[in-house]
């Protein structure tokens, strides 16, 4: 049989939008059979967890660049929308595909769909293969001495660190054999992934470079420059000491194995302490997926059931003030405005803003999780839910509820010169350092000199810190 009439293999791209270290793509290419790469926009199967607004912006450019990269291999990316299991079945029938290869996703809705789809395709005589391309360890592989999933990060990562899937990354294929004919593809523009009316993502472009090439550049720049300050500087939002790889990782434009290999190559330059601290952040991502795999309702329910009786407040006004950076606490407001303008937020500030919503305002952590899901370009179901439950104190390995971040003290410690706050809250930028994070303490002369009118040009605090802390602790102590 000639290559032209050999049945093709579908390669279903999902959260693996890269050519390098892509096991499904490499395995398909190794067969020598024609390859049909496909991406399916499925807004049905995930239900409420369909891709959020900011992530859709990122996805648009990531798919655009993946398509160009595939063209360089003599191929093309087929775009389809609809329930993925139905779309895949239709494509298999339409193309006569002999098999379909994909890299695994671990969200509960994806896992359940994929199991059923694999069984159906295999029963039809198709060659179906799935691979791990997203994690250093499969979520179910790391267990404690009792054969149960870990619920505490430190022992999880201690064990996982010794069992990493740390082989050499798989090179990208040099060429992909095309099929005799291509199925019809949607036009990327028809998906309207970019906002237009209004274009609230117009400011994203200066902060991100989606795609595999952008991911590799970002990693190289980090290891070549900023990683040497990572252990001590990662908590400083006024400095660029972080990797900026979270969205690239979520969309699979780079693999954790590629990152691990690169860190090992640079280890002598950046030092063991910086290397291990950075890898522990990759470890938290792995741990989050382990939790989601073991407890599929993690994004929906308190892991600790006692929090089911927590007296959450419902305040549309307070929630709105938090979302749009108008709480009157400059460090909190700076973070929420950074999120809105860039689709990202520094991790230290994420913890402070989350703590403020949950503990100062007593608003359910799921409200914050939902907002982050829609506004973060790196929104990841496992990471997002694990991190919000960590702050809330309701998760598996959680910060104690009584650890209530003081937004003023956090700002003074991690933004000591006020550069971060002044960048994102310019209306108070002329206040002297001692009043920058507590403008309510400034005297009239200082406020007038800085052209600040509390309650007019900048909001007064929506809640008093001392009152909020005592209210939160009382609510927690009243739990059964």
N, C-alpha and C positions, 0 to 999 in steps of 0.2 A: 504493500500500500504506500503510495507516495505521500510526502508531507502535506500536500495540498488537500488530500481527502482523508487525512487522519483525523479522527474525532478530537476536538479541542478539550482543554482543561480550563474550567473557570477558576480564576483566582479572585476570591472575594476579599477586597480590601475593607477594613473596618477601622480599628484604632491602631493602625500599623501603616501609616501613610508615608512609606519610605521604600527604597529599593535595597539598601544595605541591611544586613542582618535581618532579613525577612525570610523566615524558614518556609512559609507557605509558598512564596514566590520562587525561592531557590529550589525547592523540591519539585515544583511544577516545571521549572525551566530544565531541570536535570533529566526529565523524561524525554526531552526532545520533541514533544508534541506541541501543536499550536496552543497558544495561550490567549485567553480573553480576560483581561483584567476588568473588574467591575466594582463600582462603589454604589451602595444603595442607601438613599436617604429614607430612613424608616421612622416616621413620626407616630406610628400607630402602636407598635409593640412596646415601646418604653412607657407608654401612658404619660403620667405627669412628668416623667424624667426624660422626655424628648429633649433634644439639644437646645440649650438656652440661647438667648439672643446674642450675647457677646461671643459665645463659642461658635455660633453660626457664622459670624464675621470671620473668625479664624479659619473655620472649615473651608470657606469659600476660597481663600488664597492657598490653603494647603492643597486642596484638590486641583486647583489651577496649576500649581507647580509640580504636583505629582503627574499630571497629564503631560506636561512638557517633558518631564524626565522619561516617561514611558515612550514618548515619541522618539526620544534619542536612542531607544533600544529597538526601534522599528515596530513599535506597538502603539496602542492608544488606550485611554481609560473610558470605559462605557459607564455612563451615569444613568441610574434608574431610581425611581421613587415609589414608595408603597410598602406594604407589609413585606418584610424581607423574605420570609419563607415562601410567600406566594411568588414574589419576583424571581427568586432563585429557581423555583420549580418551573416557572414559565421560560426562563432563559435556558435551562437544561433541555427542555422540550424543543425550544426554538432552534438551538444551535446543535443539538445532538451531542452535547458534551458527554465525554466518557467519564469525567470526574469533576469534582469541585474541591478545592483546597482553601482553607482559611486559617487564620490565626485566632486563637481563642479570646473571647471577651468574658468577663467574670461577673458582670452585673446580673442579678437574678433573672430579669426578663430576657436578657440575651442567652443566658445559660439554658433556661427552659426551652426557649425557641430552638436553639441549636441542637439540643438533644433530640427533639421531635423531628427536626428537619433531617438530621443525619440518619435517623432510623428509616425515614421515608425514602431518602435517596438511595440508601444501601439496599433496601428491599426492591428498588427498581433496577438494581444491578449497577449502580454508579460507584465509582471509586471515590470515596470521601475520606479526606485526611484533614485533621486539625492539629495545630502546633502552638507551642508557647512562645510568643514573641514579645510579651509585655512585662514579664516579671523575671526576677532572678530565681525564684522558687515558685512552684505551683502553690496556690493558697492552701491546699490540703496536705502538703508535704511536711510542713514543720509542725510537729506535735510535742507536747510535754511528755514527761515520763509515764503518765497514765494513758497516753494515746489520745489525749484531748487537745483541742486547739488552745494555744496560749491566749490569755486575756490580759497579760501585762507585757508591755513592749520590751523592756530591757532583757528579760530572759528569752523572749522570742528572738530578738535580734542577735543575742549571744549565740544561740544555736543556729539560726539561719545563716549567720556570717560564716560559719564553718562548712556550710553545705550549698554554697552559691553555685548557680549555673554559670561558671566563670570561664567557659571555653572561649576560643577565639571567635569574634564576630564573623558572620558569614558574608563573604564579598557579594556585592551586587552583581546580578547577571550582566553580561556584556551585550546580549541580544536575546530577544524573545521572538520565537517563531510566530508569525501571524496566522490567523485562520483563513480559510478560503473566502469567507465572507464575514463581515462584521454585523452584529445586531444593531438595531437603531439605538441611539443614545439621546438622553435629554440634553438640552443645552444648559450649562451651568448657570447662566444668567436667568433662566426660567425658574430657578429655585428661589430667587429673591433672598439669598442668604445675607446680603448686605442691607442694612437699614437705609432707607431713603427719605422717608417722610415722617419725622425729620431724620437726618443722618447723624444720630447721636454717637456713632463710632468714628466720626471724622478725625478725632484726635488720636485714635489708636495707632495710626500708621507710623508716627514718629517713635513709637515705643516697641514695636514688634516686627519681626521678619519671619512670618510663617513658612513652613516647608523644611524639607530635609537639609538643604544647603544652609539655611538660616540656623538650624539646630546645631549643625557641626561647627559653624563659625562661632556661635555663642559658647559652645563648650570649650573650644580652643582658646577663645579670648579669656574665659573665666580661669582656666588652668594656667594660662600663660601670664596672668596678671593678678586677678582679684583673689584667687584661691589661697594665696599665701597669707591673707588676712581673715580667712573665713571663720575660723573658730572663735576669734574675738570680735570680729566685725559683723557677723551675720545678723546681729540684733540691732544694727544701726540703720534706720531707714533714711538717715541723712547722707549715707554713703552707699556706693554701689559695690557691695561685697558679696552679693548672692549670685547664683548661677543664671537665673532667669530661664531655666529649662523646663519649668513645670508644665506649661502648655505644650511644648514640643514633646514632652514625655506622654502627656495624656493622649495626644493625637497620634502617637507612635511615629513621629518624625525622627526620633532617635530612640534607641533601645537602652534599657538599664545595663545590658551587657556591654554595649559600646562605651557607656559612661564608666563602668567599672574598669574596663581595660584601659581607657585613657587616664583615669586617676592613677592606676598602678604605674603607667609609663611616666607620669609627672610626679610620682611620690617623693623622689629625692629632692625635687625643686620646691614642693609646697610643704613637705614635712608630714610625718605620720599623724600628728594631732589634727591638722586641717583636713587631711585626707579622710580620716576615720569619722570626724564630725560631719563632713559632707556626706559620706556614704551612709551615715546613720539617718540622714533625711531621706535617702532612697529607701532605707530600711523601714521608716515610718510608713511610706507608701506601700511597701510589701505587707506590713502588719495590717494596714487598713484593708487591703484586699483579703487577707486571711480572715479578718473579722466579718467582712461582708459575705464571704463565701460560707462561713460557719453560721452566721446569723443574718439571713436574707432580709429581715425586716429592720435592719439597723438604721436605714435612712428614715424610717417611718415611726419607730417606737423607741421609747426610753429603754436602754439596755438594762438599767436597774429599775425594776418595776415600781419601787417606792416613789419615783418621780412622777408616776402617773397621777398622784394626788397633789402635785405641786400647784399652788394657787397662782397660776399665770395671770397676768393682767392683759386685758384687751384695750389697747389705746392706739387708735389709728393715728392720732396726732403725734404721739411719741415715736411710733414706728416710722412714720413719714420723716420726722425730723432726723432720725438716725439714718435712714436710707440716703438722704440727700445732704448729709453733713451740716446739720443746723441744730446740733444739740447744745451748743454753747461751751463745749469742751474742745479746745482747739486740736488736740492730738487725735481725738476720735473723729472730728470733722475732717481733718486733713486726710485720714485714711479713707473715709467714705468718699471724699471728693477725688482722691487718687484713683479709687476703684472706678468711679463713674467716668473719669477722663481717659483712663488707660486700659481698663479691663483687667487690672491686676492690683494687688495690694501687698506691701511688704509683710512678711509672716509675723513679725513681732506686733505690728499694728493690727493684723487680723485678730490676734489673740485679745488685744485690748478692746477693739471695737466689738468683738463677740461678747466679751465679758460685760461690757457696758450694756449691751442690749439685754442680756440674760439677767444680770445681777443688779444693775442700776435701775433698769426699767421693768424688770420681771416679765419680759416678753419671751414667749416660748422660743426655744432654740431653733425649732423648725421654721419659724418665720425668717430668721436670719439665714438658715441653710437655703431656703427657697430663693431669697434675694441674691445670695452669692451664686446660686446655680444659674441664674439668669444674667448676671453681670460680670462674672469672671470668665476670661478667655481660657483659663485652665480648670474650669469646673469639672470635677471628677467625683463620681458618686461615692466611691469608697473613701477617698481622702476627705471630701467635704463632710460626710456624715460622721466619720470618726473624729475629725477635728472639732466639729461643733459639739458633739457629745463629750469630748474631752474637756472643753471649756465649761460646759454645763454641769459637769460632775456626774452625769448620768450614764457615761459610757463604760466600756470594759476596763480600760486602763485610763482613769480619768483624773484630772486635777481636782482636788477637794473643792466642794462647793464654797467652802468658807475662804478660799483663796480668791479674793475680789481685787482685781487690779485697780489701783488708784490712777486714773488717767493723767493726773498732773505729775505724780511721782514718776510714772513710766516715761512721760515726755521729757522730764528733766534729766532722767538717767540715760535714755537712748537717743535723744535729740538735744544734746546739751547746749548747742548754740542756736537752736531754733530754726535751723535751715529747712528742715522738712516741713514744719508748720508754716513758716513764712512762704514757702513755695506754693502750698495748697490752700492756705487761708490768708490771701494777700490783704484782706481788709483790716487785719490786725498786725500786719508786718512791721509797722513802725513803733509798736510797743517795745519798751526795753525788755531785756531777757527776763528780768525778775517778775514781770507781769504778763509775759507772752502766753503762758499756759494757765494763768489765773487772772484774766482781764477784769473780773469782778472785784479784785483786790486793789486795782489801780485807782489812784486818786483822780479827782476831776482834771487836774492839770496834766497828768500823764495821758489820760484819755483824750483830752482836747488836743494835746500836742501830736498825738498819733492819729487824730481825726477819727476816733472810734466813739460811737454812741451805742452803748449796750442796749439791746432791744430794738435798735434801728438799723445801724450798719452791720452789727454782728449780734446774734441772739444772746440773751442772758441764759445761764444754765437751765435746762429743763427740769433738773432735779439736783438737790444738794447731795454731795458725795456722802457725808456722814449719815444723813437721813437714809439714803439709798442703801448704804452698807448695813445699817441696823435693820432695815425692813427686810432685806434679803436674808440675813442671818436668822431673823425671827421666823420667816417663812420656812427656811430649811429645818430649823429645830422643831417645828410643829409637824414635820412629816412623821408618819407612823414608823 
